[in-house]
Amino acid sequence: MKNVEDLYPLSPMQELMLFHTSRAGAGDVLFNQVCYEIEGPLNEAALRQSWQTLLDRHSALRSAFVWKGLKRPQQVVRKKLDLPWTRLDLRGLSEEAQKRRFETLCGEDRDQSFKPEQAPLLRITLVLLGSNLNRLIWSSHHLILDRWSIPVIFNELQSDYQSIVDGSEVERYRAPAYKGYIVWIEKQDRALARQHWLAMLSGCRATPVCRLMPLAESGRSRQKPGAVTVSGAQFLALKGFCKRHQLTLASVVQGAWSLLLNHYSGSQDTLFGVVVSGRPTD
């Protein structure tokens, strides 16, 4: 293989993500899109160079994923990649036309799903709206980037951009490789972990949520973005409840979800999984 810097397995979570992504197509819920509004003078060349510097610095951002014909999927880190960059000038349109065009553009971008085997799994679109107003669309895939990483990337972007604009030296270094985490994962005793959880969950059965929320015919999730709005009075009541009982809002929501599952399933014990974001100290 050409243009290869490193090759190593996926983490268990990445393997699950790859499994779903390879079957999701355009409806991939692991596709991330973030939009930023930039006010004030903008140095386009410096911004593009800053993003390219990030791509050069972080090996995880240059990773592709291969699995066909392999016993175990592998992630391939490319040595060098050019940042996918699109520039769209809407300064000649009215404010209302700009708004419609931008919304359409975001939708079209979401429809262009990433192919895991083709790195990089990120792209940037810069939309020019006025002399001192621009928007940036940053699209990426969860296989290479999680929510904890976004502020790290964004802080580095701001620092690199300012250095380029000021004419000072940008730090040229390679960030700690994601491979280090994979090596740590590979050293863990999965058999021992399995024994632990089998003992912890002995006698428990998962609440049959699938009967309450059936999948689409293809077996894919029908998840769509949504929001639940509560009144100011309800929010204050929730906040007061949490404070009185020393609970987080997440705990209260999970308690409500447990009661809902109990009501619809008829099961006295409810068991469900919750995704948490954390980092082990070791």
Solvent accessible surface area in square Angstrom, and as a share of the most:
residue,aa,sasa,rsa
1,M,157,0.70
2,K,183,0.78
3,N,63,0.32
4,V,39,0.22
5,E,66,0.30
6,D,42,0.22
7,L,89,0.44
8,Y,8,0.03
9,P,30,0.19
10,L,0,0.00
11,S,5,0.03
12,P,59,0.37
13,M,106,0.47
14,Q,12,0.05
15,E,52,0.23
16,L,94,0.47
17,M,22,0.10
18,L,6,0.03
19,F,104,0.43
20,H,97,0.44
21,T,10,0.06
22,S,48,0.31
23,R,132,0.48
24,A,15,0.12
25,G,40,0.38
26,A,69,0.54
27,G,57,0.55
28,D,15,0.08
29,V,82,0.47
30,L,30,0.15
31,F,27,0.11
32,N,21,0.11
33,Q,43,0.19
34,V,33,0.19
35,C,60,0.36
36,Y,52,0.20
37,E,90,0.40
38,I,41,0.21
39,E,136,0.61
40,G,20,0.19
41,P,122,0.77
42,L,40,0.20
43,N,66,0.34
44,E,51,0.23
45,A,77,0.60
46,A,2,0.02
47,L,10,0.05
48,R,118,0.43
49,Q,79,0.35
50,S,0,0.00
51,W,6,0.02
52,Q,38,0.17
53,T,5,0.03
54,L,1,0.00
55,L,2,0.01
56,D,36,0.19
57,R,7,0.02
58,H,28,0.12
59,S,13,0.08
60,A,27,0.21
61,L,8,0.04
62,R,0,0.00
63,S,2,0.01
64,A,0,0.00
65,F,0,0.00
66,V,39,0.23
67,W,63,0.22
68,K,160,0.68
69,G,88,0.84
70,L,86,0.43
71,K,217,0.92
72,R,78,0.29
73,P,32,0.20
74,Q,38,0.17
75,Q,2,0.01
76,V,0,0.00
77,V,1,0.00
78,R,46,0.17
79,K,116,0.49
80,K,108,0.46
81,L,27,0.14
82,D,113,0.59
83,L,11,0.05
84,P,49,0.31
85,W,37,0.13
86,T,75,0.43
87,R,123,0.45
88,L,46,0.23
89,D,67,0.35
90,L,10,0.05
91,R,118,0.43
92,G,80,0.77
93,L,81,0.40
94,S,71,0.46
95,E,150,0.67
96,E,100,0.45
97,A,19,0.15
98,Q,19,0.08
99,K,114,0.48
100,R,138,0.50
101,R,81,0.30
102,F,20,0.08
103,E,101,0.45
104,T,68,0.39
105,L,25,0.12
106,C,10,0.06
107,G,20,0.19
108,E,77,0.35
109,D,10,0.05
110,R,117,0.43
111,D,97,0.50
112,Q,109,0.49
113,S,42,0.27
114,F,24,0.10
115,K,116,0.49
116,P,11,0.07
117,E,66,0.30
118,Q,105,0.47
119,A,23,0.18
120,P,17,0.11
121,L,0,0.00
122,L,4,0.02
123,R,40,0.15
124,I,1,0.00
125,T,11,0.07
126,L,0,0.00
127,V,0,0.00
128,L,4,0.02
129,L,14,0.07
130,G,23,0.22
131,S,101,0.65
132,N,78,0.40
133,L,60,0.30
134,N,7,0.04
135,R,63,0.23
136,L,4,0.02
137,I,2,0.01
138,W,4,0.02
139,S,1,0.00
140,S,5,0.03
141,H,2,0.01
142,H,51,0.23
143,L,4,0.02
144,I,16,0.08
145,L,12,0.06
146,D,43,0.22
147,R,153,0.56
148,W,118,0.41
149,S,32,0.21
150,I,28,0.14
151,P,71,0.45
152,V,80,0.46
153,I,7,0.03
154,F,58,0.24
155,N,91,0.47
156,E,31,0.14
157,L,8,0.04
158,Q,98,0.43
159,S,67,0.43
160,D,8,0.04
161,Y,44,0.17
162,Q,94,0.42
163,S,24,0.15
164,I,36,0.18
165,V,65,0.37
166,D,94,0.49
167,G,68,0.66
168,S,64,0.41
169,E,146,0.66
170,V,10,0.06
171,E,125,0.56
172,R,148,0.54
173,Y,95,0.36
174,R,136,0.50
175,A,15,0.12
176,P,133,0.83
177,A,56,0.44
178,Y,61,0.23
179,K,73,0.31
180,G,47,0.45
181,Y,88,0.34
182,I,2,0.01
183,V,68,0.39
184,W,67,0.24
185,I,20,0.10
186,E,78,0.35
187,K,156,0.66
188,Q,77,0.34
189,D,84,0.43
190,R,125,0.45
191,A,63,0.49
192,L,112,0.56
193,A,49,0.38
194,R,161,0.59
195,Q,115,0.51
196,H,94,0.42
197,W,138,0.48
198,L,103,0.51
199,A,75,0.58
200,M,119,0.53
201,L,78,0.39
202,S,84,0.54
203,G,85,0.82
204,C,69,0.42
205,R,210,0.77
206,A,75,0.58
207,T,8,0.05
208,P,43,0.27
209,V,35,0.20
210,C,96,0.57
211,R,171,0.62
212,L,65,0.32
213,M,111,0.49
214,P,82,0.51
215,L,113,0.56
216,A,32,0.25
217,E,187,0.84
218,S,79,0.51
219,G,43,0.42
220,R,127,0.46
221,S,68,0.44
222,R,146,0.53
223,Q,128,0.57
224,K,167,0.71
225,P,141,0.89
226,G,76,0.73
227,A,99,0.76
228,V,142,0.82
229,T,128,0.74
230,V,68,0.39
231,S,58,0.38
232,G,53,0.51
233,A,77,0.59
234,Q,99,0.44
235,F,101,0.42
236,L,120,0.60
237,A,65,0.50
238,L,61,0.30
239,K,124,0.52
240,G,23,0.22
241,F,80,0.33
242,C,15,0.09
243,K,169,0.72
244,R,169,0.62
245,H,100,0.45
246,Q,169,0.75
247,L,78,0.39
248,T,88,0.51
249,L,89,0.44
250,A,60,0.46
251,S,52,0.34
252,V,28,0.16
253,V,90,0.51
254,Q,66,0.29
255,G,33,0.32
256,A,57,0.44
257,W,80,0.28
258,S,31,0.20
259,L,128,0.64
260,L,84,0.42
261,L,1,0.00
262,N,52,0.26
263,H,136,0.61
264,Y,134,0.51
265,S,25,0.16
266,G,67,0.64
267,S,39,0.25
268,Q,161,0.72
269,D,108,0.56
270,T,39,0.22
271,L,55,0.27
272,F,57,0.24
273,G,75,0.72
274,V,71,0.41
275,V,139,0.80
276,V,125,0.72
277,S,71,0.46
278,G,44,0.43
279,R,129,0.47
280,P,71,0.45
281,T,151,0.88
282,D,121,0.63
